[in-house]
């Protein structure tokens, strides 16, 4: 094998290896971006659910702290 053949095979292999690495990186990033989008969607849904639950808690607190609620509880205890 001549020097030029060796160099051609060596640099050709190095080029193919770098091309493969680049391909794997881009494929990995594409998978991560779709995964990131799914996580963001789930986070938005959880934030909306959290806001709805806060509103429900505020309503329940208003009912429980209302004076008529205490009176209704007393009537139920009596009978």
HELIX and SHEET records of a PDB file:
HELIX    1   1 UNK A    3  UNK A   65  1                                  63    
HELIX    2   2 UNK A   67  UNK A   78  1                                  12    
END                                                                             
